[in-house]
């Protein structure tokens, strides 16, 4: 009976790890495009319904699958669908623990209730030999479309011309490397130096997960072993504001290190660049960004520096606009990179990223907002809300105990996000002074000024 309950939970977890189109999030060596339409998932859903208490939500998945098993389980599903018993399988924010005892990190999915925005946050264990070196990485989707992507694997399954359909060498030299993901790279070296034996000994730790408020969904986790002497804390939230059209993502990456380092933070955006608010130079000939750890596969297409303490990049994908707004330092370097260097057999997709590079930094914080907004119709030839509603993101306060951000929209409204970094207890009282004003609250975070 207990094993049966575990299997039912596994089916539920599997379905929750799919996007709005039913395609599974590409964790580690996953193949993009794999979905719950696969025959194995048809089997799982049929058996889970028939043997697991006839959960009507599974029937809506079966309807989308469009087929059943030719056995008692399949007959139960088909008859129930015929009789109109199906209920919607509503995917909500969920935190799934990793490891045999559930104590080896995990994976969180944040979803905004009435929108199609989905954020996958990975703070798990290594993932055996299929694991990637991507602690505290994330990917972002809207209505099933990738906004900020995880590369996935470098393999063309069952396509004989591409390495016999097996894993390509680029799976090791690129896809598994840290720089191929939306997470921090220190000194152009992958997490755990890209060593499986080391990575398998460690996992990230959940700091807190809160999906109790309909307008704010938050997850935070800590990684202490990817780089010796450096601790990373990443806090991500989907926030719905009455003054901003769509829910947006807030990303806070705190870094504490006992030495000065070079930090690279790539954002692997999908789509066509629309506008950047900084000057950059494009080279006449392309060169690789580095020589190892995935950097040898990156061309540098543009190089520039912030024009202000806010760096903005807007792009368009599938008729929708997106803007990344990051709090940057004037000494940061901004790199437009594209995959393709040292890839003579064209085994890698030519995807692009904006990389924020911060040199000679010890302890620091990266703060960004990813904002979906507006859309474009080629039929009407009208672009609606093509400009960002976020005017400014500013780090007001940052120390080992607290981080405070200010978020200003184009209408002049300002809200503040307070993060307590040392105690995530929901009953703990906190106080911090910002600009000669004392703020107090209870719990690991609070937003002030957002109705």
SVG drawing of the C-alpha trace seen along z (x, -y; Angstrom):
<svg xmlns="http://www.w3.org/2000/svg" viewBox="-22 -59 64 65">
<polyline fill="none" stroke="black" stroke-width="0.4" points="0.0,0.0 2.8,-2.4 4.7,-1.6 1.5,-2.2 1.2,-5.6 4.7,-6.4 4.0,-5.4 0.9,-7.7 3.0,-10.5 5.6,-9.8 3.0,-10.1 1.7,-13.4 5.2,-14.8 6.0,-13.7 2.9,-15.5 3.7,-18.6 7.2,-18.7 5.6,-19.4 4.9,-22.8 1.6,-24.2 1.9,-22.0 2.6,-18.8 6.3,-18.8 8.7,-17.8 11.1,-20.4 14.6,-19.4 16.5,-18.6 20.0,-17.3 20.3,-15.0 16.7,-15.3 15.6,-15.5 13.5,-18.6 10.1,-17.8 9.5,-14.6 6.0,-14.9 3.2,-13.1 2.1,-11.9 4.8,-9.2 3.5,-5.6 5.2,-5.1 3.2,-8.0 0.0,-6.7 0.7,-3.4 1.5,-5.3 -1.7,-7.4 -3.9,-4.5 -2.6,-2.3 -2.5,-5.2 -6.2,-5.9 -7.3,-2.3 -5.4,-1.2 -5.0,-4.5 -8.5,-5.6 -9.7,-6.9 -8.5,-10.4 -10.6,-12.4 -7.8,-14.8 -5.9,-12.0 -8.7,-11.7 -8.0,-15.1 -4.5,-14.0 -5.8,-10.8 -8.0,-12.9 -5.0,-15.0 -3.1,-11.7 -5.9,-10.5 -5.2,-6.8 -5.4,-4.1 -4.1,-0.7 -5.9,2.3 -6.4,3.8 -8.6,3.3 -6.8,0.1 -7.3,-1.4 -10.9,-0.3 -11.5,-2.1 -10.1,-5.3 -12.0,-5.1 -15.3,-4.4 -14.8,-7.2 -13.9,-9.7 -17.0,-8.6 -19.1,-9.2 -17.9,-12.7 -16.0,-12.2 -12.8,-14.1 -11.7,-17.0 -8.9,-19.5 -5.4,-18.7 -4.5,-22.1 -0.8,-22.6 0.2,-24.9 3.4,-25.9 5.1,-22.8 8.4,-22.0 9.7,-18.4 12.4,-17.1 15.3,-15.0 17.1,-11.9 16.0,-8.6 15.1,-10.3 14.0,-13.6 16.9,-15.4 19.2,-16.0 17.9,-19.3 15.1,-19.4 13.3,-21.1 10.7,-23.8 8.2,-25.0 6.6,-28.4 3.4,-29.2 1.4,-32.4 -2.2,-31.5 -4.0,-33.2 -1.1,-33.4 0.8,-30.9 4.2,-31.9 6.2,-28.9 9.6,-29.0 11.6,-25.9 14.3,-26.2 16.8,-23.4 18.7,-23.0 18.9,-19.2 21.6,-16.5 23.9,-15.7 21.6,-13.4 24.0,-10.4 26.0,-10.2 23.3,-12.2 23.7,-15.2 24.7,-18.6 26.9,-21.1 24.1,-23.7 23.4,-24.3 20.7,-27.0 19.9,-27.2 16.5,-28.1 14.5,-28.2 11.4,-30.2 8.3,-29.5 5.2,-31.3 2.3,-29.3 4.7,-26.4 7.2,-28.5 10.8,-28.9 11.7,-32.4 15.0,-31.6 16.2,-28.1 18.1,-25.2 20.1,-23.8 19.2,-20.2 21.4,-17.4 23.7,-17.3 22.3,-14.2 20.1,-13.3 18.4,-10.1 18.1,-7.4 19.5,-9.7 22.3,-7.5 24.1,-10.3 24.7,-12.2 27.1,-10.0 25.0,-6.9 22.2,-8.5 24.4,-8.4 25.6,-11.1 27.9,-13.5 31.2,-14.7 29.6,-18.1 27.3,-16.8 30.4,-16.8 32.3,-19.7 29.2,-22.0 25.7,-20.8 26.9,-19.6 29.0,-22.7 27.8,-25.4 28.0,-28.2 25.3,-26.4 22.8,-27.2 21.2,-30.2 23.4,-30.2 26.7,-31.6 30.1,-30.6 33.2,-31.5 36.5,-32.1 35.3,-30.3 35.2,-27.0 32.2,-24.7 30.7,-23.7 32.8,-21.0 35.4,-21.6 33.1,-19.5 34.0,-16.3 31.2,-13.8 32.9,-12.2 32.9,-15.5 29.5,-16.7 27.9,-13.4 28.9,-14.0 27.0,-17.3 23.6,-18.9 22.1,-22.3 19.8,-23.0 16.4,-24.6 16.2,-27.8 12.5,-28.3 9.6,-27.8 6.4,-29.9 3.4,-29.5 0.8,-30.5 0.2,-34.0 -1.6,-34.2 0.3,-37.3 3.8,-36.2 5.4,-32.8 9.0,-32.5 11.7,-29.9 15.2,-30.2 18.1,-27.8 21.8,-27.7 24.8,-26.1 28.0,-25.9 30.1,-23.3 30.2,-24.1 33.1,-26.5 35.2,-26.0 35.2,-29.2 32.1,-30.6 28.5,-30.3 25.6,-31.1 22.1,-31.9 19.5,-32.3 16.0,-33.6 13.5,-33.7 9.9,-34.9 7.0,-35.3 5.2,-38.6 1.9,-40.0 1.7,-43.8 -1.4,-45.9 0.8,-48.5 2.5,-46.1 0.5,-44.3 1.8,-40.8 3.4,-38.8 7.2,-39.1 10.1,-37.2 12.5,-38.6 15.9,-37.0 18.3,-37.7 21.7,-35.9 23.7,-36.5 27.4,-35.5 29.6,-35.3 33.3,-34.5 36.5,-34.7 38.5,-35.7 38.2,-37.9 36.8,-36.2 35.4,-36.7 31.7,-36.0 29.8,-35.3 26.0,-35.2 24.5,-34.2 20.8,-34.6 20.0,-32.2 17.2,-34.1 15.1,-32.7 14.1,-35.1 15.1,-38.2 16.9,-41.1 14.7,-44.2 16.7,-46.7 19.5,-47.1 20.1,-50.2 23.9,-50.0 26.5,-50.6 28.5,-47.6 30.9,-46.8 30.5,-43.9 33.7,-42.4 34.4,-42.0 35.4,-38.4 34.2,-36.0 36.5,-34.5 35.8,-32.0 35.3,-33.5 37.6,-30.9 39.4,-27.6 37.7,-25.2 34.6,-24.4 32.2,-25.3 33.7,-28.7 35.5,-27.3 32.0,-26.8 31.0,-30.5 31.4,-33.2 31.5,-36.8 29.1,-38.7 29.1,-41.9 31.0,-43.5 30.0,-46.5 29.6,-48.1 26.6,-49.4 25.5,-53.0 23.9,-53.2 23.3,-51.2 20.5,-49.4 21.1,-47.2 18.1,-46.4 17.7,-43.9 14.4,-43.4 13.7,-40.6 10.7,-39.1 9.7,-35.5 6.5,-34.0 4.8,-37.4 5.5,-38.3 8.0,-40.9 10.3,-40.2 12.7,-42.5 15.6,-41.7 16.4,-44.5 19.5,-44.0 21.1,-46.1 24.7,-46.4 27.9,-48.0 29.6,-50.4 32.7,-48.2 30.6,-45.1 31.2,-43.8 28.3,-42.8 28.8,-40.1 26.5,-38.9 27.5,-35.3 26.3,-32.6 27.0,-28.9 28.9,-27.6 32.6,-28.0 34.8,-24.9 31.8,-22.9 32.7,-22.0 30.1,-19.3 27.2,-21.6 26.2,-19.4 25.1,-22.4 22.2,-24.8 23.2,-28.4 21.5,-29.9 22.3,-33.2 22.8,-34.7 23.5,-38.0 26.3,-37.4 26.9,-39.8 30.6,-39.6 31.8,-41.0 35.5,-41.0 37.6,-41.1 34.6,-40.6 34.3,-38.7 30.9,-39.0 28.3,-40.6 24.7,-40.4 23.1,-40.1 19.5,-41.4 17.3,-41.1 13.7,-41.2 12.5,-39.2 9.2,-40.8 6.8,-39.5 4.9,-42.3 2.8,-43.0 2.7,-41.4 3.0,-41.8 0.5,-40.7 1.8,-40.3 -1.8,-40.4 -2.7,-43.8 1.0,-44.9 0.4,-46.4 2.9,-46.1 1.2,-46.5 3.0,-47.3 6.4,-46.7 8.2,-48.6 9.0,-47.5 7.0,-48.7 10.0,-48.4 12.0,-51.6 14.6,-50.7 15.9,-47.9 18.2,-49.0 20.0,-47.2 19.3,-49.4 21.0,-47.3 23.1,-44.2 25.0,-42.5 25.4,-39.0 22.0,-39.2 19.7,-41.1 19.2,-42.1 16.8,-44.9 15.8,-45.8 13.8,-48.7 11.6,-48.1 10.3,-51.2 7.8,-51.1 7.5,-53.6 4.5,-55.2 6.7,-56.2 5.4,-53.6 8.2,-52.0 8.0,-48.7 10.7,-47.2 11.6,-43.5 13.2,-42.5 15.1,-39.2 16.3,-37.8 19.3,-35.7 20.1,-34.0 16.8,-32.7 13.9,-31.4 11.5,-30.7 8.0,-32.0 7.7,-33.4 11.1,-35.1 11.0,-38.9 13.4,-41.0 14.4,-44.6 16.8,-46.5 17.5,-50.2 17.4,-51.5 17.9,-55.2 17.5,-56.2 14.2,-54.4 13.7,-51.2 11.7,-48.4 10.3,-45.4 8.6,-42.3 8.0,-38.6 9.2,-35.7 12.0,-35.3 10.7,-38.0 8.2,-40.8 7.2,-43.2 6.5,-46.8 4.6,-49.3 2.9,-46.8 -0.9,-46.8"/>
</svg>
